[in-house]
Amino acid sequence: MLRILFSINFKEFITPKLISWIYLLSLLGIGVLFILGLAYFPVPWLLILAIPLYLFVIALLRVSCEFVIVVFNIEANTRKDD
């Protein structure tokens, strides 16, 4: 991993290797933010609103990560070998 990080030719990318960790840490961070928000504002109707919003944010995060992977796969499939 460090070899890719300090490589100056950019023939290998580090993002596809890290995207699952980025997704996992983002899920945990979003979950903590929603729990803290519900703890700070303990209103029953907010819980009803927070669950669909939480699921929407997770879906948006997942789609964003999948888009990044698709872009890297397109690059890998269209790369001209030197």
Residue pairs with C-beta under 8 A, 6 or more apart in sequence:
1 14
1 17
4 12
4 13
4 14
4 17
5 14
13 72
13 75
15 68
15 72
16 68
16 69
16 72
19 65
19 68
19 69
22 65
23 61
23 62
23 65
26 61
27 58
27 61
30 54
30 57
30 58
30 61
31 54
34 50
34 53
34 54
37 46
37 50
38 46
38 47
38 50
